[in-house]
Amino acid sequence: MANEKTLRSSKKAATNSKSVAKASKEQRASAKKEAAAAVREAARAKKRRQAMSEEKLLKVVNGLIEGAPGVSAPRPLPLSALTKHKGVAWQWLEEGRMRYPIPIGCNRPLSPFNSD
């Protein structure tokens, strides 16, 4: 009788340890899934921030170049963002054609190939 009780208790212990191992595997799997979801969400949030910051950057550059004298930028701006503005760009693409600025007092754009 004592042997049967110890045998039953050892079977219960084995079953419990298997269920604990199974539960820990499930917990690890769910933790991995949660971590992957958190990484994906962080990447999405970063993309949203970049898109908003680029839009805001264009507004700041436009306000800086088109603004009244004395207007300053709230933070340093990349030169590439400033040179994309039509007011300071040497050339830009408009309606599929390359356009060049016309300086004040001229009736046609400056040509980099003509020294006249």
N, CA, C and O atoms as a GROMACS GRO file, in nm:
protein
  464
    1MET      N    1   0.081  -0.119   0.000
    1MET     CA    2   0.000   0.000   0.000
    1MET      C    3   0.085   0.125   0.000
    1MET      O    4   0.056   0.222  -0.070
    2ALA      N    5   0.190   0.123   0.077
    2ALA     CA    6   0.278   0.239   0.084
    2ALA      C    7   0.347   0.260  -0.050
    2ALA      O    8   0.368   0.374  -0.092
    3ASN      N    9   0.382   0.150  -0.115
    3ASN     CA   10   0.446   0.161  -0.246
    3ASN      C   11   0.350   0.221  -0.349
    3ASN      O   12   0.391   0.298  -0.436
    4GLU      N   13   0.223   0.185  -0.340
    4GLU     CA   14   0.125   0.239  -0.433
    4GLU      C   15   0.108   0.389  -0.414
    4GLU      O   16   0.096   0.463  -0.512
    5LYS      N   17   0.108   0.433  -0.288
    5LYS     CA   18   0.096   0.576  -0.260
    5LYS      C   19   0.217   0.652  -0.312
    5LYS      O   20   0.202   0.759  -0.372
    6THR      N   21   0.334   0.600  -0.291
    6THR     CA   22   0.454   0.668  -0.340
    6THR      C   23   0.457   0.667  -0.493
    6THR      O   24   0.500   0.764  -0.555
    7LEU      N   25   0.409   0.558  -0.552
    7LEU     CA   26   0.404   0.550  -0.698
    7LEU      C   27   0.304   0.653  -0.753
    7LEU      O   28   0.333   0.721  -0.851
    8ARG      N   29   0.188   0.663  -0.687
    8ARG     CA   30   0.089   0.763  -0.730
    8ARG      C   31   0.142   0.904  -0.712
    8ARG      O   32   0.125   0.988  -0.800
    9SER      N   33   0.205   0.931  -0.600
    9SER     CA   34   0.258   1.065  -0.574
    9SER      C   35   0.371   1.098  -0.672
    9SER      O   36   0.384   1.213  -0.714
   10SER      N   37   0.452   0.999  -0.708
   10SER     CA   38   0.559   1.025  -0.805
   10SER      C   39   0.500   1.050  -0.944
   10SER      O   40   0.552   1.132  -1.020
   11LYS      N   41   0.390   0.979  -0.978
   11LYS     CA   42   0.323   1.003  -1.106
   11LYS      C   43   0.262   1.143  -1.109
   11LYS      O   44   0.269   1.213  -1.211
   12LYS      N   45   0.201   1.184  -0.997
   12LYS     CA   46   0.144   1.318  -0.989
   12LYS      C   47   0.254   1.423  -1.002
   12LYS      O   48   0.237   1.524  -1.070
   13ALA      N   49   0.365   1.399  -0.935
   13ALA     CA   50   0.477   1.494  -0.942
   13ALA      C   51   0.530   1.504  -1.085
   13ALA      O   52   0.561   1.614  -1.131
   14ALA      N   53   0.541   1.393  -1.153
   14ALA     CA   54   0.588   1.392  -1.291
   14ALA      C   55   0.489   1.467  -1.381
   14ALA      O   56   0.529   1.545  -1.467
   15THR      N   57   0.360   1.442  -1.359
   15THR     CA   58   0.258   1.510  -1.437
   15THR      C   59   0.262   1.660  -1.410
   15THR      O   60   0.251   1.741  -1.502
   16ASN      N   61   0.278   1.696  -1.283
   16ASN     CA   62   0.287   1.838  -1.247
   16ASN      C   63   0.410   1.903  -1.310
   16ASN      O   64   0.402   2.016  -1.359
   17SER      N   65   0.524   1.834  -1.308
   17SER     CA   66   0.644   1.892  -1.366
   17SER      C   67   0.631   1.908  -1.516
   17SER      O   68   0.682   2.004  -1.574
   18LYS      N   69   0.561   1.812  -1.581
   18LYS     CA   70   0.537   1.825  -1.725
   18LYS      C   71   0.447   1.944  -1.754
   18LYS      O   72   0.469   2.019  -1.849
   19SER      N   73   0.343   1.959  -1.672
   19SER     CA   74   0.252   2.071  -1.694
   19SER      C   75   0.321   2.205  -1.666
   19SER      O   76   0.294   2.305  -1.732
   20VAL      N   77   0.411   2.206  -1.568
   20VAL     CA   78   0.488   2.328  -1.538
   20VAL      C   79   0.581   2.359  -1.654
   20VAL      O   80   0.593   2.475  -1.695
   21ALA      N   81   0.647   2.256  -1.707
   21ALA     CA   82   0.736   2.276  -1.822
   21ALA      C   83   0.656   2.324  -1.942
   21ALA      O   84   0.701   2.412  -2.016
   22LYS      N   85   0.539   2.267  -1.962
   22LYS     CA   86   0.453   2.307  -2.073
   22LYS      C   87   0.408   2.451  -2.055
   22LYS      O   88   0.405   2.529  -2.150
   23ALA      N   89   0.371   2.485  -1.932
   23ALA     CA   90   0.328   2.622  -1.904
   23ALA      C   91   0.443   2.720  -1.925
   23ALA      O   92   0.422   2.828  -1.978
   24SER      N   93   0.564   2.683  -1.884
   24SER     CA   94   0.676   2.775  -1.901
   24SER      C   95   0.709   2.792  -2.049
   24SER      O   96   0.749   2.901  -2.091
   25LYS      N   97   0.694   2.686  -2.129
   25LYS     CA   98   0.714   2.699  -2.274
   25LYS      C   99   0.612   2.794  -2.333
   25LYS      O  100   0.645   2.879  -2.417
   26GLU      N  101   0.487   2.780  -2.290
   26GLU     CA  102   0.381   2.868  -2.339
   26GLU      C  103   0.407   3.012  -2.296
   26GLU      O  104   0.385   3.106  -2.372
   27GLN      N  105   0.455   3.029  -2.172
   27GLN     CA  106   0.487   3.163  -2.123
   27GLN      C  107   0.600   3.225  -2.205
   27GLN      O  108   0.595   3.343  -2.241
   28ARG      N  109   0.703   3.144  -2.234
   28ARG     CA  110   0.815   3.195  -2.314
   28ARG      C  111   0.768   3.232  -2.454
   28ARG      O  112   0.810   3.334  -2.509
   29ALA      N  113   0.682   3.148  -2.511
   29ALA     CA  114   0.631   3.176  -2.645
   29ALA      C  115   0.549   3.303  -2.647
   29ALA      O  116   0.562   3.386  -2.738
   30SER      N  117   0.463   3.320  -2.545
   30SER     CA  118   0.381   3.441  -2.541
   30SER      C  119   0.468   3.564  -2.513
   30SER      O  120   0.440   3.673  -2.564
   31ALA      N  121   0.573   3.549  -2.434
   31ALA     CA  122   0.664   3.660  -2.408
   31ALA      C  123   0.737   3.701  -2.537
   31ALA      O  124   0.756   3.819  -2.563
   32LYS      N  125   0.777   3.601  -2.617
   32LYS     CA  126   0.841   3.631  -2.745
   32LYS      C  127   0.746   3.705  -2.838
   32LYS      O  128   0.785   3.801  -2.904
   33LYS      N  129   0.620   3.659  -2.842
   33LYS     CA  130   0.521   3.724  -2.927
   33LYS      C  131   0.499   3.869  -2.883
   33LYS      O  132   0.489   3.959  -2.966
   34GLU      N  133   0.490   3.890  -2.752
   34GLU     CA  134   0.470   4.025  -2.700
   34GLU      C  135   0.588   4.114  -2.732
   34GLU      O  136   0.571   4.231  -2.768
   35ALA      N  137   0.710   4.060  -2.720
   35ALA     CA  138   0.830   4.138  -2.751
   35ALA      C  139   0.834   4.175  -2.899
   35ALA      O  140   0.868   4.288  -2.935
   36ALA      N  141   0.798   4.080  -2.986
   36ALA     CA  142   0.796   4.108  -3.130
   36ALA      C  143   0.691   4.214  -3.163
   36ALA      O  144   0.715   4.301  -3.247
   37ALA      N  145   0.577   4.206  -3.098
   37ALA     CA  146   0.473   4.306  -3.120
   37ALA      C  147   0.518   4.444  -3.074
   37ALA      O  148   0.490   4.544  -3.139
   38ALA      N  149   0.589   4.448  -2.962
   38ALA     CA  150   0.640   4.576  -2.912
   38ALA      C  151   0.742   4.636  -3.008
   38ALA      O  152   0.744   4.757  -3.029
   39VAL      N  153   0.827   4.552  -3.065
   39VAL     CA  154   0.927   4.599  -3.162
   39VAL      C  155   0.858   4.654  -3.286
   39VAL      O  156   0.896   4.760  -3.337
   40ARG      N  157   0.757   4.583  -3.335
   40ARG     CA  158   0.683   4.630  -3.453
   40ARG      C  159   0.614   4.763  -3.426
   40ARG      O  160   0.616   4.853  -3.510
   41GLU      N  161   0.554   4.775  -3.310
   41GLU     CA  162   0.485   4.899  -3.273
   41GLU      C  163   0.584   5.015  -3.261
   41GLU      O  164   0.554   5.126  -3.303
   42ALA      N  165   0.701   4.989  -3.206
   42ALA     CA  166   0.803   5.093  -3.195
   42ALA      C  167   0.849   5.138  -3.334
   42ALA      O  168   0.872   5.257  -3.355
   43ALA      N  169   0.863   5.046  -3.426
   43ALA     CA  170   0.903   5.080  -3.564
   43ALA      C  171   0.795   5.164  -3.631
   43ALA      O  172   0.826   5.261  -3.701
   44ARG      N  173   0.668   5.128  -3.610
   44ARG     CA  174   0.559   5.207  -3.667
   44ARG      C  175   0.557   5.348  -3.610
   44ARG      O  176   0.539   5.446  -3.683
   45ALA      N  177   0.576   5.359  -3.480
   45ALA     CA  178   0.577   5.490  -3.416
   45ALA      C  179   0.693   5.575  -3.467
   45ALA      O  180   0.678   5.696  -3.487
   46LYS      N  181   0.806   5.513  -3.488
   46LYS     CA  182   0.923   5.586  -3.540
   46LYS      C  183   0.895   5.640  -3.680
   46LYS      O  184   0.930   5.753  -3.712
   47LYS      N  185   0.831   5.558  -3.764
   47LYS     CA  186   0.795   5.603  -3.899
   47LYS      C  187   0.698   5.720  -3.893
   47LYS      O  188   0.711   5.816  -3.969
   48ARG      N  189   0.600   5.713  -3.802
   48ARG     CA  190   0.504   5.822  -3.789
   48ARG      C  191   0.573   5.950  -3.745
   48ARG      O  192   0.543   6.058  -3.795
   49ARG      N  193   0.668   5.938  -3.650
   49ARG     CA  194   0.742   6.055  -3.604
   49ARG      C  195   0.823   6.114  -3.716
   49ARG      O  196   0.827   6.236  -3.731
   50GLN      N  197   0.890   6.030  -3.797
   50GLN     CA  198   0.971   6.080  -3.907
   50GLN      C  199   0.885   6.151  -4.010
   50GLN      O  200   0.923   6.257  -4.059
   51ALA      N  201   0.770   6.095  -4.043
   51ALA     CA  202   0.682   6.157  -4.141
   51ALA      C  203   0.634   6.293  -4.091
   51ALA      O  204   0.630   6.390  -4.166
   52MET      N  205   0.598   6.299  -3.964
   52MET     CA  206   0.553   6.425  -3.909
   52MET      C  207   0.667   6.524  -3.900
   52MET      O  208   0.648   6.643  -3.926
   53SER      N  209   0.786   6.478  -3.865
   53SER     CA  210   0.897   6.570  -3.852
   53SER      C  211   0.940   6.624  -3.987
   53SER      O  212   0.983   6.739  -3.997
   54GLU      N  213   0.928   6.543  -4.093
   54GLU     CA  214   0.962   6.590  -4.227
   54GLU      C  215   0.863   6.696  -4.272
   54GLU      O  216   0.902   6.797  -4.332
   55GLU      N  217   0.736   6.673  -4.244
   55GLU     CA  218   0.633   6.771  -4.278
   55GLU      C  219   0.655   6.900  -4.200
   55GLU      O  220   0.644   7.010  -4.255
   56LYS      N  221   0.686   6.887  -4.074
   56LYS     CA  222   0.712   7.004  -3.991
   56LYS      C  223   0.838   7.076  -4.039
   56LYS      O  224   0.844   7.199  -4.037
   57LEU      N  225   0.937   7.000  -4.080
   57LEU     CA  226   1.062   7.057  -4.130
   57LEU      C  227   1.036   7.144  -4.252
   57LEU      O  228   1.091   7.253  -4.264
   58LEU      N  229   0.952   7.096  -4.344
   58LEU     CA  230   0.919   7.175  -4.462
   58LEU      C  231   0.849   7.306  -4.424
   58LEU      O  232   0.875   7.410  -4.484
   59LYS      N  233   0.761   7.300  -4.325
   59LYS     CA  234   0.693   7.421  -4.279
   59LYS      C  235   0.792   7.519  -4.218
   59LYS      O  236   0.783   7.640  -4.242
   60VAL      N  237   0.886   7.468  -4.139
   60VAL     CA  238   0.986   7.555  -4.075
   60VAL      C  239   1.075   7.619  -4.180
   60VAL      O  240   1.103   7.739  -4.173
   61VAL      N  241   1.120   7.540  -4.279
   61VAL     CA  242   1.206   7.594  -4.385
   61VAL      C  243   1.131   7.699  -4.465
   61VAL      O  244   1.186   7.805  -4.496
   62ASN      N  245   1.005   7.672  -4.499
   62ASN     CA  246   0.926   7.770  -4.574
   62ASN      C  247   0.909   7.899  -4.494
   62ASN      O  248   0.924   8.008  -4.548
   63GLY      N  249   0.877   7.886  -4.366
   63GLY     CA  250   0.863   8.004  -4.281
   63GLY      C  251   0.993   8.082  -4.266
   63GLY      O  252   0.992   8.204  -4.255
   64LEU      N  253   1.104   8.010  -4.265
   64LEU     CA  254   1.234   8.074  -4.250
   64LEU      C  255   1.273   8.151  -4.375
   64LEU      O  256   1.320   8.265  -4.366
   65ILE      N  257   1.255   8.091  -4.490
   65ILE     CA  258   1.297   8.155  -4.615
   65ILE      C  259   1.198   8.262  -4.660
   65ILE      O  260   1.238   8.367  -4.708
   66GLU      N  261   1.070   8.235  -4.646
   66GLU     CA  262   0.968   8.329  -4.690
   66GLU      C  263   0.934   8.433  -4.583
   66GLU      O  264   0.863   8.529  -4.610
   67GLY      N  265   0.984   8.415  -4.462
   67GLY     CA  266   0.948   8.502  -4.352
   67GLY      C  267   1.015   8.639  -4.358
   67GLY      O  268   1.102   8.665  -4.442
   68ALA      N  269   0.973   8.725  -4.268
   68ALA     CA  270   1.028   8.860  -4.258
   68ALA      C  271   1.171   8.855  -4.204
   68ALA      O  272   1.210   8.756  -4.142
   69PRO      N  273   1.248   8.960  -4.226
   69PRO     CA  274   1.384   8.963  -4.170
   69PRO      C  275   1.380   8.949  -4.018
   69PRO      O  276   1.293   9.006  -3.952
   70GLY      N  277   1.474   8.873  -3.966
   70GLY     CA  278   1.480   8.851  -3.822
   70GLY      C  279   1.417   8.720  -3.778
   70GLY      O  280   1.426   8.684  -3.661
   71VAL      N  281   1.354   8.649  -3.868
   71VAL     CA  282   1.294   8.519  -3.835
   71VAL      C  283   1.407   8.419  -3.815
   71VAL      O  284   1.503   8.416  -3.893
   72SER      N  285   1.395   8.338  -3.711
   72SER     CA  286   1.500   8.239  -3.686
   72SER      C  287   1.437   8.100  -3.674
   72SER      O  288   1.318   8.084  -3.645
   73ALA      N  289   1.520   8.001  -3.698
   73ALA     CA  290   1.476   7.862  -3.688
   73ALA      C  291   1.477   7.819  -3.542
   73ALA      O  292   1.564   7.862  -3.466
   74PRO      N  293   1.383   7.734  -3.501
   74PRO     CA  294   1.380   7.689  -3.362
   74PRO      C  295   1.496   7.596  -3.326
   74PRO      O  296   1.531   7.581  -3.209
   75ARG      N  297   1.555   7.534  -3.428
   75ARG     CA  298   1.669   7.445  -3.407
   75ARG      C  299   1.750   7.442  -3.536
   75ARG      O  300   1.700   7.486  -3.640
   76PRO      N  301   1.873   7.392  -3.532
   76PRO     CA  302   1.950   7.383  -3.657
   76PRO      C  303   1.880   7.294  -3.760
   76PRO      O  304   1.823   7.191  -3.727
   77LEU      N  305   1.885   7.337  -3.885
   77LEU     CA  306   1.819   7.264  -3.993
   77LEU      C  307   1.923   7.205  -4.087
   77LEU      O  308   2.029   7.264  -4.106
   78PRO      N  309   1.894   7.090  -4.145
   78PRO     CA  310   1.989   7.033  -4.241
   78PRO      C  311   1.995   7.117  -4.368
   78PRO      O  312   1.893   7.168  -4.414
   79LEU      N  313   2.113   7.132  -4.423
   79LEU     CA  314   2.133   7.211  -4.543
   79LEU      C  315   2.052   7.155  -4.659
   79LEU      O  316   2.003   7.231  -4.743
   80SER      N  317   2.038   7.024  -4.666
   80SER     CA  318   1.962   6.962  -4.775
   80SER      C  319   1.816   7.009  -4.773
   80SER      O  320   1.756   7.026  -4.879
   81ALA      N  321   1.760   7.030  -4.656
   81ALA     CA  322   1.622   7.076  -4.646
   81ALA      C  323   1.612   7.221  -4.693
   81ALA      O  324   1.513   7.259  -4.756
   82LEU      N  325   1.712   7.301  -4.662
   82LEU     CA  326   1.710   7.442  -4.703
   82LEU      C  327   1.728   7.455  -4.854
   82LEU      O  328   1.661   7.538  -4.917
   83THR      N  329   1.815   7.376  -4.914
   83THR     CA  330   1.842   7.390  -5.056
   83THR      C  331   1.732   7.332  -5.143
   83THR      O  332   1.730   7.356  -5.264
   84LYS      N  333   1.639   7.257  -5.086
   84LYS     CA  334   1.525   7.206  -5.163
   84LYS      C  335   1.418   7.312  -5.185
   84LYS      O  336   1.332   7.296  -5.270
   85HIS      N  337   1.424   7.420  -5.109
   85HIS     CA  338   1.323   7.525  -5.121
   85HIS      C  339   1.343   7.599  -5.253
   85HIS      O  340   1.456   7.626  -5.294
   86LYS      N  341   1.233   7.630  -5.318
   86LYS     CA  342   1.239   7.691  -5.451
   86LYS      C  343   1.309   7.828  -5.449
   86LYS      O  344   1.369   7.868  -5.548
   87GLY      N  345   1.303   7.897  -5.338
   87GLY     CA  346   1.364   8.029  -5.328
   87GLY      C  347   1.516   8.028  -5.330
   87GLY      O  348   1.578   8.129  -5.365
   88VAL      N  349   1.578   7.918  -5.295
   88VAL     CA  350   1.724   7.912  -5.290
   88VAL      C  351   1.783   7.802  -5.377
   88VAL      O  352   1.905   7.791  -5.389
   89ALA      N  353   1.699   7.719  -5.437
   89ALA     CA  354   1.748   7.606  -5.516
   89ALA      C  355   1.807   7.655  -5.649
   89ALA      O  356   1.756   7.750  -5.708
   90TRP      N  357   1.912   7.591  -5.695
   90TRP     CA  358   1.971   7.624  -5.823
   90TRP      C  359   1.884   7.566  -5.935
   90TRP      O  360   1.873   7.626  -6.042
   91GLN      N  361   1.824   7.454  -5.910
   91GLN     CA  362   1.733   7.391  -6.007
   91GLN      C  363   1.631   7.308  -5.932
   91GLN      O  364   1.657   7.263  -5.820
   92TRP      N  365   1.516   7.287  -5.994
   92TRP     CA  366   1.414   7.203  -5.934
   92TRP      C  367   1.329   7.144  -6.045
   92TRP      O  368   1.325   7.195  -6.157
   93LEU      N  369   1.262   7.035  -6.013
   93LEU     CA  370   1.178   6.965  -6.110
   93LEU      C  371   1.034   7.010  -6.092
   93LEU      O  372   0.978   7.002  -5.982
   94GLU      N  373   0.975   7.060  -6.201
   94GLU     CA  374   0.837   7.107  -6.196
   94GLU      C  375   0.764   7.059  -6.321
   94GLU      O  376   0.805   7.091  -6.432
   95GLU      N  377   0.658   6.984  -6.303
   95GLU     CA  378   0.578   6.930  -6.413
   95GLU      C  379   0.663   6.850  -6.512
   95GLU      O  380   0.640   6.855  -6.633
   96GLY      N  381   0.760   6.777  -6.461
   96GLY     CA  382   0.843   6.692  -6.545
   96GLY      C  383   0.956   6.765  -6.616
   96GLY      O  384   1.032   6.703  -6.690
   97ARG      N  385   0.969   6.895  -6.596
   97ARG     CA  386   1.077   6.974  -6.660
   97ARG      C  387   1.167   7.033  -6.553
   97ARG      O  388   1.122   7.068  -6.444
   98MET      N  389   1.294   7.043  -6.586
   98MET     CA  390   1.389   7.104  -6.495
   98MET      C  391   1.378   7.256  -6.508
   98MET      O  392   1.386   7.310  -6.618
   99ARG      N  393   1.359   7.323  -6.398
   99ARG     CA  394   1.344   7.469  -6.395
   99ARG      C  395   1.464   7.531  -6.325
   99ARG      O  396   1.526   7.469  -6.239
  100TYR      N  397   1.496   7.655  -6.365
  100TYR     CA  398   1.609   7.728  -6.308
  100TYR      C  399   1.558   7.865  -6.263
  100TYR      O  400   1.466   7.919  -6.325
  101PRO      N  401   1.616   7.923  -6.158
  101PRO     CA  402   1.568   8.054  -6.112
  101PRO      C  403   1.611   8.165  -6.208
  101PRO      O  404   1.714   8.155  -6.275
  102ILE      N  405   1.532   8.270  -6.213
  102ILE     CA  406   1.566   8.388  -6.293
  102ILE      C  407   1.607   8.497  -6.195
  102ILE      O  408   1.525   8.541  -6.115
  103PRO      N  409   1.734   8.541  -6.201
  103PRO     CA  410   1.779   8.645  -6.107
  103PRO      C  411   1.708   8.778  -6.130
  103PRO      O  412   1.656   8.805  -6.238
  104ILE      N  413   1.707   8.859  -6.027
  104ILE     CA  414   1.645   8.992  -6.035
  104ILE      C  415   1.720   9.072  -6.142
  104ILE      O  416   1.842   9.075  -6.144
  105GLY      N  417   1.646   9.137  -6.229
  105GLY     CA  418   1.704   9.218  -6.335
  105GLY      C  419   1.736   9.140  -6.461
  105GLY      O  420   1.786   9.199  -6.556
  106CYS      N  421   1.709   9.013  -6.465
  106CYS     CA  422   1.734   8.931  -6.584
  106CYS      C  423   1.601   8.887  -6.644
  106CYS      O  424   1.499   8.883  -6.575
  107ASN      N  425   1.604   8.855  -6.772
  107ASN     CA  426   1.480   8.809  -6.835
  107ASN      C  427   1.485   8.660  -6.865
  107ASN      O  428   1.387   8.605  -6.917
  108ARG      N  429   1.596   8.592  -6.834
  108ARG     CA  430   1.606   8.448  -6.853
  108ARG      C  431   1.697   8.390  -6.744
  108ARG      O  432   1.775   8.463  -6.682
  109PRO      N  433   1.688   8.261  -6.723
  109PRO     CA  434   1.774   8.199  -6.621
  109PRO      C  435   1.921   8.207  -6.658
  109PRO      O  436   1.957   8.216  -6.775
  110LEU      N  437   2.005   8.205  -6.557
  110LEU     CA  438   2.149   8.201  -6.581
  110LEU      C  439   2.186   8.064  -6.634
  110LEU      O  440   2.125   7.964  -6.595
  111SER      N  441   2.281   8.058  -6.722
  111SER     CA  442   2.324   7.930  -6.776
  111SER      C  443   2.464   7.900  -6.725
  111SER      O  444   2.552   7.986  -6.735
  112PRO      N  445   2.488   7.785  -6.671
  112PRO     CA  446   2.622   7.752  -6.623
  112PRO      C  447   2.720   7.725  -6.738
  112PRO      O  448   2.840   7.712  -6.714
  113PHE      N  449   2.669   7.717  -6.863
  113PHE     CA  450   2.755   7.684  -6.976
  113PHE      C  451   2.794   7.805  -7.059
  113PHE      O  452   2.877   7.793  -7.149
  114ASN      N  453   2.736   7.918  -7.033
  114ASN     CA  454   2.762   8.038  -7.113
  114ASN      C  455   2.829   8.142  -7.027
  114ASN      O  456   2.782   8.171  -6.917
  115SER      N  457   2.939   8.200  -7.073
  115SER     CA  458   3.012   8.298  -6.992
  115SER      C  459   2.976   8.441  -7.030
  115SER      O  460   3.041   8.534  -6.981
  116ASP      N  461   2.877   8.463  -7.114
  116ASP     CA  462   2.840   8.599  -7.157
  116ASP      C  463   2.780   8.678  -7.043
  116ASP      O  464   2.743   8.794  -7.061
   0.00000   0.00000   0.00000
